[in-house]
Amino acid sequence: MSSYTDPAQLGEQLFPVYKRWDIAFKEAAGSFITGQDGTQYIDLMSGIGVTSLGHCHPAVTRAVEDQLHKGWHGSNFFQYEGQANTADLLTKHSCGDLVLFVNSGTEANEAAIKLARKHTGRQKIISFVQSFHGRTYGSMAATGQDSIHQGFGPKLEGFEYIPYNNVNELEKAIDDTTAAVLVEVVQGEGGVIPGEESFLTTAERLAKEKGALFMVDEIQTGLGRTGAFFAHQHYNLTPDIITTAKALGNGFPTGAVIGKEKLKDAFGPGSHGSTFGGNPLAMAAAEATLTTLIEENWIEEAASKGEKCFSAIEQLIGPLPNVKEVRGKGLMIGIELTEPAADYIKEVQKKGVLVIGAGPNVIRLLPPLTIEWDTLMKGIEAVKAVLEK
């Protein structure tokens, strides 16, 4: 196989659906990614919140390698020990009772939408302006961003978007026809916007008073990212449905819907499914990831490291004239600028550090939970130097 070093040569046969960087991926380990030209980058994005244990974590790598020699796929007609073990870990560390495995976050949200409508017999689902829940037709319709909807014809009906953190508008919208309220505890793609405690607790109360389900999208915020197993646990919320993905397999594609026991009858045989959901390789990765997160206390580490990191960014970067606000939770941090962030992100890359955007004006940091403090600070100093210049 040929080895390319010029990124411009690599995408000619691909649909241009991604705004790709001028970096050709070669390999990655821990908190670093190396390009084909030999440049090594500090990774402060974790594959968009995915490789929370760092790249090629040995425990996850061993588990997948082990399973490679035992079998990759048998179909969901079979009982899988890996599914049972992973579901046990997810339910023990959440308020849920049952798990459905899928392949991605958008699939998890798609399944959650179906489950909510089937269980309640209602159609309306309330989500929030600037939310992001995926790009398939149901999850795209649940996403409160016009730019995600454009060009695809009529949306799936029954979705209503309410301003985030606005209790008054939510009270007006929720009624006896509402199947579910779907919320992110911290809006990720919408700009790293934390939910206010009063808003989140009121959303749960109103949903349950009206007989609707309370659903929390933990695709990006879950599995230690904010310093709790799930972000909603910071506020003692008890969702009926939790969706998770991204960090679940530390880079191996997998996702899950976690639900209450009362939802069991709505998802009986034939009601939903996935050919590859919960396959043995994905479950090997997920079980090893969750076990490592829990047993090595990386969630607690994310809480303490996140607090320290946030404080450092506020002190070093917050006072700069082109910085409007620093916000976030745990190791999910947004730096909102007074102007577009895209050029700054490219300049940070030139200093050997990878960050991403969240909306037009926000630089988003999602470092591995396992990143060493000196490496993290080196990355933050690079961001500071670019913003100062």
N, C-alpha and C positions, 0 to 999 in steps of 0.2 A: 504493500500500500504506500502511495506517495505521501511525503511529509510536506505540508505547506507552511510557510512562514508569513506569507502575505495574506492578511485577512480578506482582502478584496477578492481573492480567488476562490473563497470558500462558499459563497452563497448564491451562485448563479442559478442553481436548480431548485432553490427554495422559495416558497411564497414569502414576500417581504413583510410579514406580519409583525416582526420585531424590529425595534430601532437598535440595531446591533452596534456594539462598540468596535473599535479598530484593534481588537485583541483576539487572538486565536488561542483557545484553551489547549494546554498541553497536559498538565497534571495538577493535582492539589493534595495537600497534606496539612492537617491541623488547621491553623488559622491563615494559611497561605495558598495562593493560586499562582501557578507559573504559566506564562504564555509561551507559545512556540518560539518566540524570539529570545527566550531565556529570561525575560523580565519577571521578577517575583513581586507579587502584590500582597499587602496585608488585606485580608478579607473582612471588611466591616459590614457585609451584607448577607453572608451565609446562604448564598443562592436564593435570596429573597426570603429569609427566615426559615430555611430548611435544614441546613447542616449545623444544628445547634450543638452537637458534640464535636464539631470540627470535621474536616474532610478525612475520609478513610479511617474513621475511628476503629482501632483494632478489634474491639469486642463486636462491633456490627459487621465488620469485614469478615471476621472468623465465622460468625453465625451464618452469613449468606454463603460463604465458600463451602461450609459444611453442608448446607441444604442443596447447593448446586450438584453435589454428588449423590444426593438421595432422591432428587426429583424436583422438577420445576412446576409441574401442573398436573392436576388430576381431574379438575372440575369441582363444583360445589355440590355434587352428589355425594362426595366423600366427607367424612368427619376428619377435621384437621386439629391435631393437638396444638399447633401454633396459633390457630384462631382462638381456641378455648383459653390458652394461656394469656394471649394479648388482651382478649376481652375481659379476663379476670383482672388484669392490671388496670385497665381503663375504668372498670366499674368500681373497683376498690378505692380508686383515687378520685372519684366523682360522685355525683348524686344520682347517676344513672344505673339502670339494671340490665339493659340489653344493648347489644352492639351489632351493627351491620357494617361489614367491611366493603369499601369501594376502592377506587384507584387514585382519587384526587379530591381536592377541596370542592371544586365545582360539582362533582358527582355527589359528594356528601350533601351539599346544599340542595341539589336537585331532588335527592331522595327525601330529605327533610320536608321539602315543600309538598311532595306527594303524600308523605305520611301525615302531615298536619291536615291536609284537606280530606284525606280518607277517614282519619279518626274523627274529625269534628263534623264532617258532612257540610262544611262551609267552604267558601271560596276566597274571601278577602284576606290578603296577607299584608301587614303593615311593615315597611322597612323605612330607611332613613336617607335623607339627602346626603350625597357624597359617600354612601355606603358602597362596598364592593363585595359581591358574593359569588362571582364567577361569570363565565361567558357562554355556557349552554343556554338554551332558550328560557328555561325556568329560572336559573340562577341569574341570568342576564336581566330578566324582567324584575327580579328582586333587587337588583343593583340600582341605586338612586343616582345615576350619573348619565346624563343625556349622551355624552360622547361614546359611551359603551353601546347605546341602543341604535345609533345612527346607521342607516343603510340596510337594515335587515327586515324591513317591512313591519307588519303589525306585531306588537309584543304579545306575549301570553297575558291574558286579561286577569284582573283581580288584584293588582298590586297598587298600593298607595304609599307615597313617600312623604314623610313628615320631617321637618327640620330637626336635626340631631340636638339633643339636650334641651328640647322644648316640651315641657310637660303639658302646657296648655293646649298645644296643637295635638298632642297625643290623646289627651282626654276627649277632644272633639272627634277624633278619627275612629277610635275603638268603639265597637258596638256589637250587637248580637249576631251580626253577619261575619264577624272577624274569626278566621281560622287560627291565625297566629300573629304574634309580633316577633320579628326577626331583627336582632341587634348585634352589633360588634361592641365589645366592652371598650376597646380602643379602635377607632376607625384607622385602618392601616393605609390602604391606597388613597383614602380620602384626605390624608394629610397628617397622620399620627395625632388624632384628636381623641383624648380620653373622655369617656363618658362620666358625667357627674353622678355621684352616688345617689342623690335624690332622684335624678332622672331614671337611673337603672332600676332602683327599687320600686319606683312608681310604675314603670313599664311592666315589671313582673306582677305587681298587685293588680293593676287594671286588666291585664290579660286574663288572670285567673278569676277575677270577679265576673268577667264577661264570658267565661267558659272557653276562652281561646287558649292556645298553647303559647308558652313563652320559650322561644328558641334563641340560643346564643351561638353565633358564628365564632368559633375559636380556631379557625384555620391558621391565622397568623399569630394570634395572641396566646395560643395554648401550649401546653407541655413545657412549662418553665420560662417562656420568653419574658413574662412580666414579673417573675419572682414568685409565682404560685403555679401549681400544677395546671390549673385553668384560671384565666384572668378574672372570671366572674366570682371566684372564691374569695377575692379581696373584699367583696361586698356581701358575702353570705347569701348570694342568690342561689335558687334551686330550679334551674331550667328544666322544662319537660324534655327538650331535645338539645343536645350539644353536637356541633359538627367540628371535626378536627382533621387535619391532614399535614401539609408542609413538613413539620419536624418529626412526624410520627415514624418515618422510616429513615431519618437522617440522610435523605437524598434518594432513597429507593421509593418509587412511586406507590403511595398507599394513602388511604383516608378512611374515616369512620364516622358513622352516625351513632350517637349514644342516646338512648331514650329510656323513659320510665316504663315500668312493667305494664301500666294501663294501656300502652300503645301496642301491645303484642298482637292482639287480634286484628289490628288494621294492616299488619304486614305479615300475613300468612303465606303459605306456599303459592308461588306464581304471581304475587302482587308486585314484587320488585326483584331485581337480581342483577348480577354482573358476572360475565364470564371469567374475568381475571381478578375480581375483587376478593381479597383475602387469600391470594395464592401463596403457596409455601415459601417462596423467596421473600415476598413482601412481609409475611408474618415473622420470618426469621429476623429480618431487619427491624421490624417494629418491636418485637419482644426484647431483642437485645438493646435497642435504643431506650425503651422505657425502663428496663431493668437497670441500665447504666445511669440514667438520669436520677432514678430514685436512690439506688444503693450508694452512689458516689456523691450524693447531695448537691448535684449541679443546679437544682432549682433554688435551694437556699443560697448558693453561690451567686446565682443571677440576681437575687434580691439585693444582697449586700454590694456586689460589684456594680449593679445598676444604679444604686443610690449614690455610690462614690463617683461613678462615671458622670451621672447627671449633674452632680455638684461641680465636677471639674469643667464640664462643658459650659455650665452657667457662668462660672468665673472666668474662663479663658475666652469663650466665644460669645456669650450672651451680651456683653457690653459693646460689641463691634457695631458700627453705625448701619451696616447693611443686614443686621440680624434683628428680626422683629420679635421672635419668641422662641424659647426652647421648651419642649414639652414631651411627655411620654410616660412610660412606666417600665421599671425593670430595665432590661437591655433592648428596649424598643423606644428609640429616641428620635424625635423630629426637630430639625433646626429650620424654622420658617424665616425666609429672607424677605427683603423688601423688593426683590426683583427675581426674575426667573433663575432657577437653580441649575439648569442643564450645563451651561458653560463652566460653572464652578465644579460640577461633578467631573467633567473632563479634565480640568486642571488638577484636581485631586488625584486622578489616575496617573498623571504625569509624575506625581510624587510617590507613586508606588502604593497607592491606597485605593480600595474599591468601596464606594458608597453608592446609594441609589436615590432616586427621587420618590416623592409621594405627593402627587399633584404638581402644578407648575413651579411653585416657589419653595418647596420643602426638600431639604437634604435629610434622608432617612438613614439611620444607623441601626443595623441588626447584626451585631457581631456574634460569633459563636459564644455560647455560654462558657465554654472551656478556654477562651482566649486568655493568655497571660496578661497581667496588668501592664507591664512595660510595653508590650506590643500594642495593646489598646491605646495607651497614651501616645505612643508614636504616631498612630493613625489619627488621633484627635489633634495632635500638634500639626499634622499635615493639613487637615481641614482648616485649622486656625490660620496657618500661613497663607493659604489660598484666599480665604475670606478677607484677610488683612490687605492682601495685595490688590 
